[in-house]
Amino acid sequence: MLNMAEGVARLGALAESSVVDTLARAFADAGFDLAIVGGPVRDALLDRPVNDLDFTTDARPDDILRIVTPISTARWDIGRAFGTIGAKVGGEQVEITTYRADSYDGVTRKPTVEFGDSIESDLVRRDFTVNAMALRVPARTLVDPTGGVEDLLRRELRTPTDPAVSFGDDPLRMLRAARFSSQLRFEVDPATVEAIAELRATISIVSPERIQGELVRLLQTDDPVSGIRLLVDTGLMEEFLPEVPALRLEVDEHHHHKDVYEHSLTVLQQAIALEKIRHPEAAPDVTLRLAALLHDIGKPATRRLEPGGGVTFHHHDVKGARLARKRLLALRFDSDTTASVAQLIEQHLRFFGYAEGAWTDSAVRRYVRDAGPELERLHILTRADVTTRNRRKAGRLAGAYDDIERRIAELSAQEELGAIRPELDGNRIQEILGIEPGRAVGEAYRFLMELRLDEGIVGEDEAERRLRAWWASRP
């Protein structure tokens, strides 16, 4: 529960910081107003970490640059056209923006930039009331024209103006609603939810890069499920990632199977929990989280209803990997992320064969070889994919995976599994067989790789003997 007295104290402490004090005095001496705005004010009131300092002022960009130059060690004006000047003051990076009074054409999300003269009018044009508060400095006066404090107390997300107008101005705000609902664990007010559902198609004017950016920020939250539910329930997810709502498969009275959508959300939550246990200090692993959310997206296309009530999803791993690769590229994810997510989806079922019967050392080596650098993520995804309520089955699967990880560790210690390669390289193959570079060298290398996977380290002499025997037996 938000304690306002404590929140006000935290705002005071924020205003007392040396960076804020330095800037406040400089702007006051120059005859301009200055206020901390948006996220820092919200987070201070909520007792959340304040990472970046954003300011707003009635000073124009040229004036801002003139004021900060003597008190900063670096400056950048890439956002000058939008009224924003960046600077490094007291070792901290800050951004200072002139009051804005923009207008939108309704066709693109690029505003016609207009500078304003009132902090209140600047705040009203922002995305949500909880982000539309400012703290004047050095006066330490809270400016809250749209009821942001009341919405913080209610833990509610609401737009400062009519949500249809706000989202019509900038449709990306609909995605931000999902992100903030998860990040702050706030409810979205009904009128805002209704507006998202009505205006979801307008997201088409937003670039894929911007959509991707908000999706990534949502997945980086501690529990993105509430935001994902908002996107799916309003139909907005259908507009840019339709494979997720498609997981809500219809179940007829004769063919029952697990709710794939709910299962996928549970897998995502379990993957995040395991990620934090294994790597508590690491940044959120978006690649892993994407793979967890999308790991079953091949099921709708591969579902088959069998006689007697059975349901199959043969090869949904392969189909899902293809769908994920296509969708992530459309959203402008980089090639490395796309390839890693697709690989994890394609390999997420591999372990379940192990649970049915212990693998040979050869099978374990192949599992490690095929996973490559994604092995740790595959460990987490595979464990997270167990959502059965049958405790005996869940225990059996967990025990089996404990065993495979133990065996991987043992074999890695003995054989350096992470760098599996034949004991003879291409140059040595050519020397032994007396051949020139070409297809035959590649075939010989693959033969030796299979030998390495099947039998582990056999020694260079034995590898050479086997190679000569294989070569002699070829047609």
DRENVEXVO-767603 format. One record per atom (N, C-alpha, C): z, x, y; residue in one letter. Coordinates in steps of 0.02 Angstrom, whole numbers, plus 50000, padded with zeros to 5 digits. Example, Ala and Ser with C-alpha at 12.3 -4.5 7.8 and 13.67 -1.06 7.14 Angstrom:
REM residues 2
503905066049716a;503905061549775a;503905066049835a;503545064249888s;503575068449947s;503945064550002s;
END
This chain:
REM residues 475
500005004249941m;500005000050000m;500005004450062m;499575002950110l;499525006850171l;500145005950214l;500465011350231n;501045011250276n;500795013450345n;500775008650392m;500475010050457m;500865015350496m;501525015150490a;501935020050526a;501755027150503a;501695027950437e;501515034450411e;500805036250430e;500355031150429g;499665032350448g;499595034750519g;499975031650565v;499955033650635v;500215040750642v;500725042550603a;500985049350605a;500455054350583a;500085052450532r;499555056950507r;498995057650559r;498845052150594l;498345052650648l;498595057450703l;499245056950718g;499515061450768g;499455068650747g;499595069950683a;499535076850658a;498815079250662a;498345074750648l;497635076550652l;497455078450723l;497715074550772a;497555075850842a;497865082350866a;498415084550833e;498755090650854e;498435096950827e;497955096350781s;497655102350752s;497335106550807s;497325112950798s;497075117450850s;496345116150868s;495935114450817v;495225113150830v;495145107050875v;495505101650858v;495455095450897v;495725096650967v;496285100150972d;496575101351037d;496105105551081d;495795110551052t;495335114851090t;494745110751117t;494455106651073l;493885102551094l;494095097351146l;494665094051134a;494885088751179a;494985091551250a;495285097351255r;495405100251322r;494755102251355r;494295104951316a;493655107151344a;493255101251372a;493235095651335f;492865089851358f;493215086451417f;493885086251414a;494255083251470a;494145087251533a;494175093851528d;494075098151586d;493375097251616d;492895095451572a;492205094451596a;492095087351620a;492605083151615g;492545076351640g;492245071351592g;492275072851526f;491995068351475f;492525065951427f;492395060151397d;492835057451344d;492655060651277d;493145060851232l;493025063351164l;493475059451117l;493215057951057a;493615054351007a;493405056550937a;493905057250894i;493765058150823i;493535051350796i;493025051350754v;492725044850736v;492575044450662v;492615038350635g;492375036850568g;492825039150512g;492535042650464g;492885044650403g;493535048250413g;493575053150459p;494215056650468p;494785052050489p;494635047150531v;495155042450553v;495365038050494v;494875035550459r;495015031350399r;495435035150348r;495225041250333d;495565045050280d;496265047150301d;496365048650365a;497045050250388a;497505044250380a;497265038250396l;497665032250389l;497825030850315l;497355032550272l;497445031250200l;497795036950163l;497965042150200d;498275048150170d;497815051250118d;497175051550136r;496675055050096r;496515061650130r;496265066650094p;496085073050125p;495545072050178p;495635075250235v;495135075050289v;494745081650285v;494115081150266n;493715087150254n;493275089050313n;492945084150343d;492485085650398d;492705081950460d;492625085150517l;492815082050580l;492195079850618l;492145073350631d;491595070550670d;491885067850735d;491525069150789f;491745066850855f;491195062850888f;491395058550935t;490915055050976t;491125055751049t;490645055551094t;490785056951165t;490275053451209t;490455052651273d;489965050051321d;489525055551349d;489665061751331a;489255067351354a;488575067251319a;488055069151355r;487395069551325r;487325076251288r;486825076851244p;486765082951203p;486775089451242p;486425089851298d;486425096051337d;487125097751362d;487495092451382d;488175093551406d;488635095751348d;488535092651289i;488935094651231i;488835102051216i;488205104151215l;488045111151200l;488355115751252l;488325113851314r;488625117951368r;489375118551360r;489705113051339i;490435113151334i;490675117251274i;490325116651218v;490565119951157v;490375127251153v;489875129351191t;489645136351186t;490205141451197t;490625140651248p;491145145851258p;491705145751206p;491785140251170i;492365139651124i;492155139851050i;491525141251037s;491275141150968s;490965147850950s;490945149150885t;490645155350861t;489925154250837t;489745148050828a;489055146350807a;488915139250828a;488265137950840r;488055131150859r;487385129650827r;487235123350815w;486585121250790w;486415114450820w;485795113650837d;485585107550871d;485025103950835d;485025104650767i;484495101350728i;484505093850738i;485085091050755g;485135083750766g;485115081750838g;484895086250882r;484895084850954r;484535078350972r;483965077050939a;483585070950954a;483995064650941a;484495065250895f;484925059550880f;485595060050915f;485645064850961g;486245065551000g;486785069750968g;486635073350914t;487145077050877t;487075084550887t;487635087650904i;487675094950909i;488205097250860i;488055102250820g;488535105050774g;488805111650801g;489415113250782a;489705119450806a;490255121750758a;490405128150761k;490965130850722k;491495132850772k;492055129150769v;492595130150816v;493235131750777v;493545137250794g;494165139050759g;494075139650684g;493485141650663g;493345142450592g;493155136050556g;493145130450591e;492965124050560e;492305121550588e;491925118350544q;491285115450563q;491395108350589q;491125106950648v;491205100250678v;490525097650700v;490475091150706e;489875088050734e;490085083250790e;489735083650845i;489895079550904i;489275075750923i;489335069150928t;488755064850940t;488865060451001t;488345059951042t;488365055451099t;488405048251076t;488775044051113y;488795036851097y;488085034351087y;488005030251036r;487335027651019r;487305020151029r;486715017651046a;486595010451053a;485905009051025a;485785011350963d;485115011250933d;484875004150920d;484225003550912s;483914997350888s;483454998950831s;483334994050787y;482914995050727y;482324990250730y;481764992550699d;481164988350700d;481104983850639d;481554984650590g;481534980450530g;481004982350480g;480594987350495v;480064989550450v;480264996050416v;480565000550454t;480825006750426t;481575006950443t;481925011850413r;482635012550429r;482745017850483r;482195019850515k;482265024650569k;482385020950635k;482945022250667p;483095018650728p;482725021450788p;482655017150839t;482445019550904t;483075022150938t;483115028650946v;483735031650970v;483835029951044v;484415026951057e;484615025451125e;485335027551134e;485485031251186f;486165033351199f;486545027751235f;487195027151218g;487595022051249g;488125024951295g;488465020551330d;488985022751376d;489675020151357d;489725016551301s;490355013551281s;490515015351208s;491135017651196i;491325019251128i;491365012951086i;491555007351116e;491605001151078e;490914998951052e;490404999351094s;489734997351071s;489475002251018s;489665008551023d;489475013450972d;489795011750905d;490425009850905l;490785008350842l;490515002050809l;490334997050848v;490104990750820v;489454991550781v;489064996650796r;488424997550761r;488495001550696r;489105003350677r;489205007350616r;489215002950553r;489255006250494d;489135002650432d;489694997850411d;490325000150412f;490874995850390f;491464996550439f;491854991350444t;492404991250492t;492884997050481t;492994998950418v;493475004350405v;493205011150427v;492545011450440n;492235017450466n;492085016850541n;492295011350571a;492135009950641a;492765010350685a;493175015250670m;493775016550710m;493725023550739m;494045024450796a;494035031050830a;494715032450860a;494875038750866l;495505040950897l;495325045050958l;495455042251017r;495325046051078r;495795052051081r;495515057751101v;495925063651112v;495765066551180v;496255069251215p;496935070551192p;497415064651200p;497165058751221a;497615053151235a;497935050251172a;497615051251113r;497855048651049r;497885041051050r;497355037951074t;497305030651076t;496825028451022t;497045023850979l;496615021350926l;496155015950954l;495515016650941v;495015011650962v;494755008250899v;494865001650895d;494694997950834d;494424991050853d;493804990650876p;493554984250902p;493364979250848p;493324981250785t;493074976650733t;493594975050679t;494214977050689g;494734975350640g;494754979850579g;494604986250589g;494604990850533g;495294991850503g;495804992050545v;496484992950518v;496684987150473v;496524981050496e;496684975150454e;496324975450387e;495694977850388d;495324978350325d;495594983950281d;495854989250311l;496194994350271l;496804991450236l;497184987350273l;497774984250244l;497584979550187l;497024976050195r;496784971450142r;496404975050087r;496244981550100r;495824985450054r;495164981850042r;494834980450097e;494214976550095e;493664980050134e;493054979750108l;492464982250143l;492104976450176l;491974977250240r;491634971950278r;491224975250333r;490654972550349t;490234975350401t;490504973050470t;490424977250522p;490684975350588p;490334969350618p;489704968250600t;489324962550624t;489094958550563t;488694953450573d;488414949450519d;488104954150468d;488314953850404p;488044958650355p;487284958250347p;487004952250357a;486274951650352a;485944955850406a;486234955950466v;485964959850521v;486074967250507v;486684969050485s;486844976050472s;486394979050419s;486314975450363f;485894977950309f;485154977450326f;484984972650368g;484294972250391g;484104978150434g;484594980550474d;484474986550514d;484394992750470d;484834993450421d;484804999350377d;485004997350306d;484504996150263p;484654993950194p;485054998950154p;485045005350173l;485435010350136l;486175008650137l;486395004850187r;487095002850191r;487314998750130r;486844995350098m;487024991550038m;487254996249983m;486915001949976l;487125006949927l;487775010149947l;487865011050011r;488495013950035r;489085009250021r;488965002750021a;489494997950003a;489734999249932a;489265000449887a;489445001849817a;489835008449813a;489595013449849r;489935019949846r;490645019549874r;490725016349932f;491385015849962f;491855011449921f;491585006349888s;492015002049847s;492335006049791s;491955010849763s;492235015149711s;492655020749740s;492415023749793q;492775029449822q;493455027449849q;493485021649883l;494115019449913l;494485014449870l;494145012049817r;494425006849773r;494585000549813r;494094998549854f;494144992549895f;493704987049866f;493884980949880e;493464975249863e;492944974349920e;492364971849902v;491854970349952v;491904962849968v;491934961150032d;492054954150048d;491454949850027d;491564943450011p;491034939249981p;490404938650023p;490474938250089a;489874937650131a;489444943950127a;489764949650120t;489404955950114t;489044956250046t;489384954149993v;489074953949927v;488464949349927v;488544943549958e;487994938649961e;487394941549999e;487524945050053a;486984948050091a;486614953350051a;486974957350012i;486644962349970i;486174959049920i;486414953549889a;485994950049841a;485364947249874a;485434944749935e;484864941649969e;484364946849994e;484614952650014l;484194957650046l;484024963550001l;484174963049937r;484094968849893r;483394971749893r;482874967549901a;482184970049899a;482034974549958a;482414974050012t;482274978250071t;482444985550059t;482764987150004i;482914994149989i;482264998049980i;481704994549972s;481054997849961s;480845001950021s;481125000650080i;480935004650139i;481335011050144i;481815011850099v;482225017950098v;481895023150052v;481875029250073s;481555034550033s;481935035649968s;481585037749914p;481925039249851p;482465044649859p;482345049449902e;482835054749912e;483495051949938e;483455047149985r;484065044150013r;484425039949960r;484045036249921i;484345032349867i;484685036949817i;484345042249799q;484635047049752q;485285049849779q;485295051449844g;485885054349874g;486495049749869g;486385043249882e;486945038549876e;487155037449804e;486665037349758l;486835036649687l;487255042649664l;487075048549686v;487465054549668v;488175054049696v;488235052049759r;488905051449789r;489325046249752r;489005040849730l;489365035849691l;489615038749626l;489185042349591l;489375045349527l;489895050849534l;489955053649593q;490445058949605q;491155056149616q;491225049549624t;491885046749634t;492275046949569t;492935046049574d;493355046449514d;493205040949464d;493015035049488d;492855029549443d;492285025449474d;491665027149459p;491095023849491p;490925016949463p;491305014549414v;491115008349379v;491095002349425v;491585001649471s;491584995749514s;490964995749559s;490755001549582g;490145001949622g;489525000249582g;489505002649520i;488935001049477i;488904993549463i;489474990549450r;489494983249438r;489234979449499r;489424981649559l;489174978349619l;488414978749623l;488144984649609l;487424985649612l;487054981349561l;487344980849501v;487024976849448v;487104969449462v;487704967249481d;487834960049491d;487434957149549d;487304961249600t;486914958749657t;486164959449647t;485954962849594g;485244963949581g;484964970049616g;485374973649656l;485124979349692l;484924985049645l;485284986049591m;485124991249543m;484434990149513m;484244983849506e;483584982149478e;483024985149519e;483144986349583e;482624988649628e;482464996149621e;482955000049596f;482825007249593f;483025010449527f;483425007049486l;483615009749420l;483675003849372l;483125000349358p;483144994149319p;483364995149247p;483345001349222e;483545002449153e;484285000949142e;484705001249194v;485414999849186v;485544992449178v;485314988049223p;485414980949211p;485074978449148p;484544981849126a;484204979849064a;484644980749003a;485194984549010l;485654985548954l;486034979248936l;486024974248981r;486374967948967r;485954963748920r;485934965748857l;485504962548808l;485784955648788l;485344950948780e;485544944448755e;485714944948681e;486234941448661v;486444941348591v;486404934148566v;485974933148515d;485934926248489d;486474925148437d;486534919048414e;487094917248370e;487044920448301e;486454922848283h;486364925648216h;486364933248215h;486274936448272h;486234943648274h;486734946348325h;487274949148301h;487794951648345h;487784959348348h;487884961848407h;487954969048416h;488384970348477h;488584976448484k;489014978448540k;488654977048606k;489034975048657d;488764974148724d;488584981048751d;487934982448754v;487704989248770v;487884991148842v;487854986348887y;488024987648957y;488754989548964y;489194985448936e;489914987048941e;490074993548904e;489744994548848h;489845000848811h;489665006848854h;489095006348890s;488875011948931s;489355013448988s;489635008149018l;490125009249071l;490765012449043l;490965010448983t;491545013548951t;491415020848935t;490815022348910v;490645029348895v;490665033448959v;490415030749014l;490445034349078l;491165035849097l;491605030949092q;492305032049110q;492635037149064q;492485036749000q;492785041448953q;492515048448962q;491875049048980a;491585055648993a;491915058849054a;492045054849106i;492365057449166i;493075059749150i;493435055849110a;494115057749090a;494115064249051a;493655065049004l;493615071248965l;493395077149008l;492945075849054e;492715081049100e;493305083849141e;493745079449164k;494315081549204k;494825085349162k;494895083449098i;495355086949054i;495105094049039i;494465094549025r;494175101049006r;494065105649066r;493885102649123h;493725106649182h;494065103649244h;494725103949247p;495095100449299p;494945102749370p;494735108849378e;494615111549445e;493875111249465e;493445109149419a;492725109249433a;492515103249475a;491945104049509a;491655098449546a;491405093149497a;491345086949519p;491095081649474p;490415083649445p;490345082549380d;489725084549344d;489245078549344d;488815078349393v;488355072649401v;487865072349342v;487655078049317t;487195078149260t;487505074649200t;488115076449184l;488465073249128l;488555065749140l;488725063949200r;488855056949216r;488215052749214r;487665055549236l;487025052149229l;486855051049155l;486955056249115a;486805055749043a;487245050449010a;487875050149030a;488335045149001a;488105038049019a;487935037049082l;487715030349104l;487065028249071l;486615033049062l;485935031449039l;485815032748964l;486335034848927h;486205037248860h;485905032048813h;486015025648827d;485755020448783d;485185016348814d;484865018848867i;484355014748900i;483735013748857i;483685017348802g;483125016248756g;483235010348710g;483835007448709k;483985002048662k;483594995548675k;483534993148736p;483154986948746p;482444987248718p;482114993048726a;481414993648703a;481364994648628a;481904996648595t;481864998148523t;482264993148480t;482554988148511r;482964983348472r;482524979348424r;482754978948362r;482434974948311r;482954970548277r;482814964148273l;483274959448240l;483074959048167l;483514960948122e;483374961248052e;483594954848016e;483264953347960p;483494947547920p;484214948547899p;484584943147901g;485284943547881g;485764944947938g;485494945647999g;485934946448056g;486004953548082g;485684958348050g;485744965248073g;485314966648134g;485504971748172v;485134973848230v;485044981448227v;484434983848239t;484314991048238t;484034993248305t;484134999648320f;483875002748381f;483575009448362f;483135009648313h;482865015948288h;482505019848343h;482675026248347h;482375030948394h;482505029148468h;483055025548481h;483205024048551h;483395030248589h;483615035448554d;483775041748587d;483145044948617d;482605045048578v;481975048048601v;481675043848657v;481665037248646k;481405032648697k;481805033148761k;482465033348755g;482895033848814g;482785040248853g;482675045748818a;482545052148853a;481905051648894a;481395048448867r;480765047748904r;480865043348966r;481225037748957l;481345033249013l;481755036649068l;482255040449047a;482685043849096a;482285049049135a;481875052849099r;481475058049133r;481015054849186r;480695049449168k;480245046149215k;480615043349275k;481185040149263r;481555037049318r;481865042249364r;482155047449336l;482475052449378l;481965056249420l;481385057449393l;480865060649434l;480645056049490l;480615049549477a;480425044749529a;480955044649585a;481575045949567l;482115046249617l;482195053149647l;481725057549633r;481685064249662r;482275068749641r;482545067649581f;483025072449555f;482655078949539f;482995084449545d;482675090949531d;482515091549457d;482055096049441s;481815096549373s;482355098749324s;482815103049346d;483345105349301d;483805099549281d;484025095649331t;484455089849316t;484095084949271t;483465083549286t;483085078749246t;483025081149174t;482855087449165a;482775090149097a;483435090049059a;483985091649093s;484635091749059s;484855084749038s;484775079849082v;484955072949066v;484535070449007v;483885071649010a;483445069448955a;483635072748889a;483795079148891q;483995082648830q;484635079648801q;485135078448843l;485765075648820l;485665068848789l;485245064748819i;485115058048792i;484765058648724i;484275063148720e;483905063848657e;484335066548601e;484855070448618q;485265073548566q;485945070148555q;486065064648590h;486755061948588h;486935058848520h;486445057648477l;486595054848410l;486655060148356l;486485066348373r;486445071448321r;487085072348282r;487655071948316f;488295073248284f;488465068148230f;488245061948238f;488495056648193f;488285057748121f;487775061848110g;487615063748042g;488145068348013g;488445072448055y;488985076848033y;489595072848010y;489735067448046a;490325063348029a;490255060247960a;489635059547936e;489525056447871e;489575061547814e;489605067847831g;489665073047780g;489635079847812g;490075084447793a;490115090947826a;489445094547825a;489265097447881w;488645101147886w;488715108047855w;488155110747835t;488135117747815t;488175122047878t;488315128447868d;488315133047925d;487635132947959d;487105132347919s;486435132047947s;486355126147995s;486615120247976a;486555114348019a;486955115348084a;487535118448079v;487935119748139v;487565124448185v;487255129648157r;486875134348199r;486305130748235r;485955126348199r;485405122748229r;485635118048285r;486215115048274y;486505110648325y;486645114548389y;486925120548382v;487075124748440v;486425127148471v;485955129348430r;485315131848456r;484955126448495r;484925120348468d;484555114948501d;484905112648566d;485575112748566a;485935110748626a;485865115948681a;485855122348662g;485785127648711g;486325127348764g;486145128048828p;486655127948881p;486985121148892p;486715115948860e;487015109248868e;487545107748815e;487745112748776l;488205111548721l;488865108548744l;489165111248797e;489805108648820e;489745101448843e;489215099848880r;489105092948901r;488985088448841r;488625091048791l;488505087048730l;489155085648694l;489605090548692h;490275089348663h;490605083448697h;490615083348763i;490965078148801i;490615071448791i;489945071348797l;489575065148790l;489675062048721l;489645066148670t;489705063648602t;490395060648590t;490905064048614r;491585061348607r;491665054848647r;491385054748707a;491435048748749a;491065042748720a;490575044148678d;490155038848650d;490515034848595d;491115036748578v;491505033048529v;491935027848565v;491735021548562t;492095016248597t;492345010848549t;492325012248484t;492535007248436t;493275005548444t;493454999348431r;494164997248433r;494494998348365r;494095000248315n;494365001748249n;494685008648251n;495355008748251r;495715015048259r;495565019948203r;495485017348143r;495345021848086r;494675025248095r;494165021348115k;493505024248125k;493515029148183k;493845027248238a;493885031648296a;494225038248278a;494765037748239g;495125043748218g;494705048148174g;494315045048129r;493885048848085r;493355052648124r;493045049248174l;492525052448214l;492815058048257l;493405056848286a;493725062048326a;493895068148284a;494145066848222g;494305072348177g;493685076348158g;493145072748146a;492525076148127a;492275080548185a;492345077948246y;492105082048302y;492565087948316y;493215086948304d;493675092648308d;493445098048260d;493245095848200d;493045100648149d;492405104348168d;491915100648196i;491285104048213i;491395108848270i;491825107148318e;491965111848372e;492325118048346e;492775116948297r;493125122648267r;492625127248233r;492165124348195r;491685128448159r;491205132048206r;491025128648261i;490595131948311i;490955137948340i;491605137048355a;491995142648383a;492035148448334a;492145146848269e;492205152048219e;491545155748210e;491005151948204l;490345155148196l;490145159048258l;490325156448317s;490165159948379s;490515166648381s;491145166848359a;491515173148358a;491195178148311a;490915175648257q;490615180048207q;489905182048224q;489535177248254e;488805178248259e;488505177548329e;488925176648380e;488665175648447e;488145170048448e;488365164048429l;487905158348424l;487555156748489l;487895158048544g;487595156348608g;486955160248623g;486835165548586a;486245169648598a;485875170648532a;485785165248494i;485455165748429i;484735168148438i;484565173348401r;483885175748401r;483775179648336r;483155180648316p;483025184548254p;483285191648262p;483405194848206e;483675201648208e;483125206848222e;482505204648219l;481945209048236l;481555205848293l;481405209648346d;481025206748402d;480275207448390d;479885205148439g;479155205148432g;478865212048423g;479135216848460n;478875223748454n;478995226548384n;479595225248357r;479755227748290r;479335224248237r;479205217848247i;478775214148200i;478085217348197i;477795218848255q;477135221848258q;477135228748224q;477675232448236e;477725239148206e;477765238748130e;478185234248104i;478275233648032i;477645231347998i;477315226248027l;476735223147994l;476075226548015l;476105230848064g;475495234248085g;474995229548116g;475215224948157i;474765219948186i;474805220248262i;474295217448294e;474265217148367e;474585210748392e;474765210348456p;475035204048484p;474555198248471p;474825192548454g;474415186648439g;474815181348403g;474465176448375r;474775170748343r;475205172948284r;474985177948247a;475355180048188a;476055182648206a;476125185848263v;476775188248285v;477235182248297v;476975176948329g;477365170948341g;477585167648277g;477135167448228e;477315164448163e;477865168448129e;477795175048132a;478305179448101a;478975178548136a;478965178048202y;479585177148240y;479925170548220y;479535165148213r;479815158748192r;480105159048122r;479775162748077f;480045163648009f;480725167048012f;480775172248053l;481415175748058l;481955171548092l;481745167248139m;482225162848171m;482505157848120m;482075155048078e;482315150448026e;482795154047978e;482635160347961l;483075164247919l;483755165147952l;483745166548017r;484365167548055r;484785161148056r;484455155548065l;484815149148068l;485085147147999l;484685148447947d;484885146347880d;485455150747851d;485415157247863e;485865161747828e;486305165947874e;486225165147939g;486625169147985g;486355176247988g;486805181048003i;486615188048010i;486545191147940i;485935193647925v;485825196647860v;485735204247865v;485685206947926g;485585214147935g;484855215747944g;484705220847983e;484005222447999e;483615224547937e;483925228147891d;483565230347831d;483345224347789d;483815219647779e;483655213647739e;483145209347776e;483205208847842a;482725205047881a;482025208047874a;481985214747874e;481335217947865e;481055216647796e;481485217047744r;481255215747676r;480985208647670r;481345203847698r;481125196847694r;480475195847733r;480415199147790l;479805198547830l;479205201147791l;479275206947759r;478715209747721r;478525205247663r;479025202347630a;478895197847574a;478525191547598a;478765188947655w;478435182947684w;477705184547702w;477595190347732w;476925192247754w;476465193147693w;476735196147639a;476325197247580a;476145190647546a;476565185547555s;476445179247520s;475965174747558s;475785176547619r;475335172347659r;474635172647631r;474245167247638p;473555167347614p;473145172847648p;
END
